Amino acid sequence: MILAYMTHPNEQKKELSAAGRDLTLPQFHMANTAIGRAAELRELHPKLRQSHQPVVITGVGGLGKTTLAQLYWRHHRHEYAAAAWLSPYALFTTDEAQLADNGGHFLNAFLDHPQLKTNLGLIFDPLQPPIAKFRQMIAALAAIAGENLLVVDNVSEAAAHYLPELSNLQNWRILFTSRDSLPNTTRFELDTLSPEEATALFEQVYEQPVTPASSTIAQSAVADILRDIAYHTLTIELLAAYAREKKLDPPALLGLLRKEGLARLDDYDVTATRYPQSRDIAAHLRELFWLELTAAEQEILRFCAILPTSNVPLNPNLVSEDVLCALFGKKDTEKDFKKLLRRLARLHWLVEKDGGYRCHPVIAETAKWQLQPDAVNCKVLIENVTDLLIPDKEANEPDIQRAPFAPLGEAVFRGVYSDEREWTMADDVLARLALWLDRLYGSLGESFKASEYVTKGVAIWEKVLPPEHPHLATSYNNLAETYRALGEHQKSLEYNQKALAIWEKVLSPEHPDLALSYNNLAATYGALGAHQKCLEYLQKALAILEKVLPPEHPHLATSYNNLAATYGALGEHQKSLEYHQKALAIREKVLPPEHPDLAQSYNNLALT
C-alpha cells in the first residue's frame, strides 16, 4: 500500500492555508542588491496572476532570469497563501539523450526535495515509478487552499512533457525561468539592462562611481565596454570584478578586452554573485554557455560566431534564413537547416530579430573558444562571403555596389585571422578574402582599412606560397597601390619592385600584366618626383602595349597621355605635344564627341 500523506489531506489543507507556509525557499543571491528590473516586475506581476498557463521568464543565459524570479518572490510572496521554489539541473541542448536526462532532473527537483516532501507529508513507495510519485505530489499541492505560487528555476524544454500534470494546479500560479521557449506557456522575454542600469551595476561591483564627476575618458570607456558586451548582466559583473581586483581603470580594461577578447583574458580568478566559485572569466562563461549541441548545430554556431554579432548595426536581410542557408552551403538541406536555425534561436543560442539570426557577442566569444573557427572548418563560409565582394565583370558592376557586404567580409576575416597562427596552404582562402576587402575599401577611398587587409593578406601568402607565385605579385602590386594612396611612396616603390621582380620571371616579355607593372612603377616614381625613372618604365610599358593592342585601343591613349605628362614634367614640351596629339587622335576616333576624356585631351594640348 502506498502511503501518500503523513496527515489527512483535509487536515494538511487547513494547516497550510492558515499558516501561509513556504514549502521551500530560494537562495537569494542577488535580490537584495539587484540593479533595475522594476519595469519588468510591474509587467510580470499581472501577467502571472492572470495566466492559466505557466509563465516562462526566458532569454539569453546570464541576463538575470533567476534574479527577476527572486525579486518577484521578494516583492509579491506575501500575496500568496503558500509558495515553493525548485531548481532542477538542466543542460540546454537538443541532444536526445540529454533531453531525456533533463526530464529526469525536472522530476527529481520535485521528488527528491526533502523539505518539500516533509512539508507536504508525503512518503513514497520506493517501487513506485517516478511519474506516479510526481502525480501524487501534484495532488498534494493541488489540495492546498488559496492562491499559491510555484517557481521552478532553470527549466529545460523537457519540462513540457509534464505540463499536463501541472495543469491540475488550478489554484497555483506557476513561474518558470528557462533559456528554452516552452510550448503551451506564456512567454516573458527578458531583455538586457538599460545603459543606465548597466552602468550602475558596473559601478556597484567595481566599487567606484563612473559619474559626471569622473573623467570623461573613464565614462566613455565604460560605455564602450558595455556596448561591446551588449549589456550582458553576468559579463558586466565579471569584468567589473576583474578590473577591481586587478586595479585597472576603465580605459585599461577596454584596451585589454579589445586586444585579447573575453575568452582570452589572463587566468586571473574572479567571483560573481551567482557563481561564488573563484574562476577566470572564460571559465565562468564556458559553464554558462557550454555547447552541448549536435555537430550540425555546432557548425551553425561556429559560422554565426564569426559573422557580425547582435550588437553590430546590420541590415537583417544580410543574415536572413535564405542568405545564411546560401552562405553556409546548405541549399541541398535547406529545410533541415532552417529548422535547426529556428531551434537554436528558441534555445537562445542565437538572437532572432527582424528575420535575421545572429550571435550575442558574449556567446560568440565563448563559442569561438570552444569551436575554434579556422580556414578549414569555415572554408565554405569564407569562400561564399568572398564571392559577395566580387563585382560582376560582365555587367561592368562598380566595386562600390558590393559595399553592403563589407561588414560580413570584415567579421569573417577577423573571426578567423590571428597574428599568432601558423599559416598553412588552407589559409589561401583567407588571404583571398583579405585582398578583396582591400580592393573594396580602396574603391571606397578608405585607404587605411584597405592597407590593413592587403597587408594581412600578403603576410599569409608570403608564408604559404612559393616566392615567385603570381598571387604574390598581385598582392605586392595591390599593397603598393594602397601605400601610394596613403602618400607612402617609398613603401609603394618597395612593393612595386617586388611585384615586378616576380612578373619578369614568370611572364613572357610581351605580357600585358608586365606592362601594367611597368606603369605602376612609373606612377610611383612620378609621385616621388623621379621623372626620368618614370619615363623609363612608361616607355617599357608602351613598347609592350603597342605590340599587343590594336592601334586605336583606349589603353594606348592613356599610355600616350602619361608619357606626355612626364615629358612635360621634364621640360621636353615638344615631345609632350607629340604624345598628347597621339592620345587625342585615338580618343577622337573611339569616344563620343562629348566624352570627358576628350575634354581632358583638349585641355592637355592647350596647356602644352
Buried (B, 14 or more C-beta within 10 A) or exposed (E): EEEBBEEEBEEBBBBBBEEBBBBBEBEBBBBEEBBBBEEBBEEBBEBBBEBEBBBBBBBBBBBBBBBBBBBBBBBBBEEBBBBBBBBBEBBBBBBEEBBEBBBBBBBBBBBEBEEBBEBBBBEBEEEBEBBEBBBBBBBBBBBBEBBBBBBBBBBBBBBBBBBEBBBEBEBBBBBBBBBBBBEEBBBBEBEBBEEEBBBBBBBBBBEBEBEEEBEEEBBBBBBBBBBBBBBBBBBBBBBBBBBBEBEBBBBEBBEBBEEEBBBBBEEEBBBBBBBEEBBBBBBBBBEBBBBEBBEBBBBBBBBBBBBBBBBBEBEBEBBBBEBBBBBBBBEEBEEEBBEBBBBBBBBBBBBBEEEBBBBBBBBBBBBBBBBEBBBEBBBBBBBBBBEBBBBEEEEEEEBEEBBEBBBBBBBBBEBBBEEEBEBEEEBBBBBBBBBBBBBBBBBBEBBEBBBBBBBBBBBBBBBBBEEEBBBBBBBBBBBBBBBBBBEBBEBBBBBBBBBBBBBBEBBEEEBBBBBBBBBBBBBBBBBBEBBEBBBBBBBBBBBBBBEEBEEEBBBBBBBBBBBBBBBBBBEBBEBBBBBBBBBBBBBBEEBEEEEEBBEBBBEBBEEB
